[in-house]
Amino acid sequence: MFPPTYVEGFHDPEAVRAMEYKELGKTGLLVSKLSFGAGPLGCHYGTYDEADAIETVRQAIKRGVNYIDTAPWYGQGRSEATLGKALKGIPRKAYYIATKVGRYELDYDNMFDFSVEKTRKSFKKSLDLLGVDYVDVIQVHDIEFAPSLDLIITQTLPELSRYVADGKAKHIGITGYPISILKECIEKSNINIACVLSYTRLTLIDDTLLEYIPFFKENKVGLINASAPCMGLLTNNGPPSWHPASEEMKKQCANAAQYCKDHDVELGKLAVWHSIQYAETIDTNLVGMQNMKRLQMNLDVIQNGITEKEKTVLQEIQQKFLSTVKNKHWEGKEIRMYREATKKSI
């Protein structure tokens, strides 16, 4: 059975057959088990070769990856612009695309704006950059940074519902690091929130998402599990300098990465494999990619799993390093930094 996104003559039929698909909540969107995170097509994960990135997007879609996630925040529009180039000539039916509103600039004073006016301008710009008439999901980005949840509920979400009414978006979603605020927003909003994007909360070092899954399932909310490699922390290359994890967590993950390198294994591959073991409760696993090498690796994990050697190494790094991490997350740290920085600039 092919998903509704299958286009004869464009897709690789064997690759699409090998991919698993699942409905995203109650949206009717049948999304691939692996979805394409376009965060690395911005500025936060170093430089990349645009031609390679464009080919990576095109090959991902050809091989059955049908859900793509981006945001204005990723390189102040660079991610959306690169995707726009990649999507040219690809049938619109062949993919689902999601973008966001609310988080924008690198400097703290202009980083967040959840107002109706900014949301309107941002959404129009996103459609232009992506070169599409509509998006499948429009999300409010990192809702915990809003001055109050009330602002999201009374202004931002109602504005997004207008785009759904106008046919410029199909569904509404929310994203954030503290999962408790995603739950609270769904409980308090009278707008239909179709899906949540939770990132780095179902990984080798933090499984906080598991306790909230029953709530999301009960409310038929689609569940996007993003960043199994924990924003680079769980990779052989290590995280970018801005990564908010504690020094203790970074040290033990670096030890795990070195152990993997010594055994000729990629930690990022083990991290993705670990997270996709929860496929029964997760609708899609969103992994950031910016080159063909990373795409090939992730497709291989999805279709073939990992070797016995890799399973042994995974068990060893969990026992030796990752199980010793005391603080499993950094919840509250980024908000404190943001509040402190904006308070100083007033």
N, C-alpha and C positions, 0 to 999 in steps of 0.2 A: 504493500500500500504506500503510495506516495503522498506526502503532505500537500495541502492546497497551494503551497508556494512553488511546487514543482512545475518547471517549464520545459516541455519537450524541445530538444535541440540546443538548450542552453546548459542544463544540469548534466552532471556525470551520473547516470542512473544507478550504477553500482555503488558509488559513494553515498548517494542519497538513501539507497536501500539499507546500507550499513549503519546509517545514523538512526538514533531513536528520537521520537517526537512525543511531546506531551502537551496537553492543553494548559495554557497559562491561566491558572485560576478558573474563572468562568467567562473569559474573554472570547473564547472560540478560536484564539490564535494557537495553532499547533506549533510549538517552538522546539528547536533542536536541543538535545541534551547539552551540547557545547554551544555557547553563544559568543559573539565577537565583542570584546570590550575595546572600545576605541580610545580609552584614556591614554595609552602610550603613543597615540598619534598627535598628542598635544606637546607640552613642553616639560612635563613633570618627570619623565623617565628618560631624559637625555635625547640626543639627536638621533635621527633615523633617516634612512634613504627613502625619499618619497616614492620613487618608482617601485621599489621593493614593497613598500607598504600598500600601494595601490593594487599591485598584483596579488598581494596577500589577501586583501579584502575580496577581490574578484574570485580568487581560487577558493576561498572559504565558502562563498555563496554557491559556487559551482559544485562544491563537494557536500552540500547539504546543511551548512551552518546558515540558519535563516533568521536569526535574531541579532541585531546590531545595536549597541548602546553607545551614545556619545553625550556631549554636553558643551555649552559655551565655555565653561571653566577649563576645559582641556586645551590649553594653549591659546586662550582668548579667541576661540573660533577656529584655530588651525585644524583641530581634529575634524570638525564638521566640514571645513573646506576640502581637506584631503579625501574625506569620504565622498563628498560631492563629485570630485574628479573620478574616484573609483567606481561610483554608481552609474556614471554616464554610459548609456548603451546597454545597461543591464535591465531586463524587464522589471517594472515596478512590482509586479506580482511575485517576483522571485524572493523577496525578503521582507521582513518586518524591521522597522527602524524606530528607535526610541531616543529622544533627547530630553533636555531638562531646562528648567528656569530657576533663578534664585541665587546661583553662585557664579561669580564672574572674574574679577580682577585679582592679581597676585597681592597687591597692597591691601592691607587690612581695612582701610577706610572705604574702599570701593569693592570689597570682596563679595558682600551679600546685599541683595536688594529684592525683597519679596513683594514690592508694590505692584499694583495693577498696571501702572504706566510702563514700568521697566519690563514687566512680564510680557506685555503686549509687543514692545519693541524687540525684545530678545527673541520671542517666538517667530516673529516675522523674519528676522535676520537668519535664524536657524533654518527655516524653510528655504530661504534664498541660497544659503551656503550649501545646503544638502542637495539642492536642485530638485526638490519634491513638492507636490501639492498638499501632501498631508503626511503626518507621522502616525505610526500605529500606537505609540504610547508617549504621552507627554508627562514628565515627572517634576515634582518640586524637589530641588537638590539640597540635601543636608538640612532638613527642616529644624534640627536642634539649634541652629544658629540664628533663627528668627528672633526678633525682640520678644515675641510671645507666640505660643502655638495658636492663639486666637487670631493673629494676623494671617496665618496660613489658612485657617478654617473659614474666616469671614471675607478674605480678599483674594488670596492667590488661587485657592482651589475653585471658587466660583468663577474666576476669570478663565481657568482652564476648561471648566465645563462649557463655557461659551464656544471654545474651539471645537469641542466634541459636537455641540449642537450645529455648528457651521460646517462640519465635515472635515475640518483641518486636522483633527486628531481623533483617533478611534477610542482610546482609553486613557485613564488618568492613573498615575502612580506616584509614590513618594519614596524618597531615599534618606538614609541617615545612618550614623554609626551606633548610637544607643538604640537598641531594638525596642526598648520600653516606650520611646516617644512615637515610634511608628504605630505601635499598638494603641496608644492613647489617641493619636490623630484619627485612626479608623473608628474608634469608639465614639469620638465626639463630633465627627464631621457628618453632615447629611448629604455630602457629595459622594457619589459612588467611586471609591478608590479601588481600582481593579487589581493592582499589584504593588508589591513592595520590593525594593532592591536593598538587600542587606549585604554589606561587604566586610570581609575579613573576620566574620563571626562564626564560621564553620570551617575551621582549618586544623592543621596539625597541632596548633597551640591554643586555640580558643573555640569551644563548641557552644557558646552562649545561645546561638540561634535555636538549638534543639528545644529549649524550654518554651519557646514562643510558637513553634510550628503548630501545635494543636489549636491555638487561637486563630492563626491565619487560615488553617484548613477549615475550621468550623465556620468561618466567615467567607469561605470560598475566595480568599484573596490569593492571587498568583504570587509565587515565591521565587525571586531571582537571587541566587546565591553567588555573589561576586567576589572575585579576587582570592581564589584558593591559595595562590602563592603569597598572599598577605602583603600586597603592594611591594613585591620584590624581596621581602624579608626572608621568605622561604625559597630562595633560589641560590644557585652557586655564585652568581655575580653579587648578591647582597642587595640591600635596599638603597634607595637614593638618600642623600644627606638630610633631607627634610623629614624623613620617616619619624612618626611620633612615638614609636615603641621605646620602652625603657632601655637603658644601657645594658641591664642584666639580660633582657630578652634578646637584644641585638647580639650580645656576646655568645649566648648559647646557640642562637640560630647560625651565627658565623662558624661556631665549632661544628655544628651539624653539616653546614655547607662544605667545610674543609674535609670532613670525614667522607662526604659524598664524592668530592673531587679525588681524594686518595683512592677511592674504589671505582673511579670512572663511572659515576652515576650522577644524574642531574636532580638536585633537590626539588626544583620546580615541578618536575614530572611526578615525583612521589607525592607532592602536595596536591596536585590536581587529581591524581588517582584516589587519594584519601577522601577528598571532598565529594567525588562522584559516587562514592559508596552509599550516599544518602539519596540516591536517585528516586526512590519511592516517595519521598516526602518533598523533594525539591523539584520545581518545574524545569529550571534550566540553570546551568553553571556558566557564569559569565567570566571569561578569562581575557585579560588584556594581551593584545598581540600587535606587533609592528613589523614582523618579517616572516618570510616563508619558513624559516627554520623552526620558529616557535609554533607556527600553525601546524606543521608536519608533526611535531612532537605531541601537541595536544590532540590532534586527530588520532594519532597512534595510541595514545592512552585510552581515549574513548572507545576505540574499536578493538584494541588488543590487550588492554590492561598493562601490567608490568611483569617483568621476569621474576623468577624465583630469587635470583641474586638481588634484584632491586627490592623485593619484599623483605629479604634478610637485612639489607642495609637500612631500610625504613624502620624495621623493628629495633635495630641497634641504635639509630640516632634518637628514636623516641625514648629508649631506656637511658642512654648515656647523657643526653643533652636536653631534649625538649620537655621531658617529664619533670625536670628540676626547676623549670621557670616558675617563679612564685606569682608574679603579676601577669595574668594571662591576657590583659587588654590595657588600653590607655584611655578608657572612657572618662570624659570630663577634662582631660588635659588640653585638648585643642580649643575647647570652648573657653577655658580659663585664659589661655594665651590670647585668644581673639578679644575677649572682654577687656583684658588688661591693656592690650595695644590700642584699642579704639578709645578707651577711657583716657589714655595719655594724650591722644591727639585732639581731644575736644578743646 
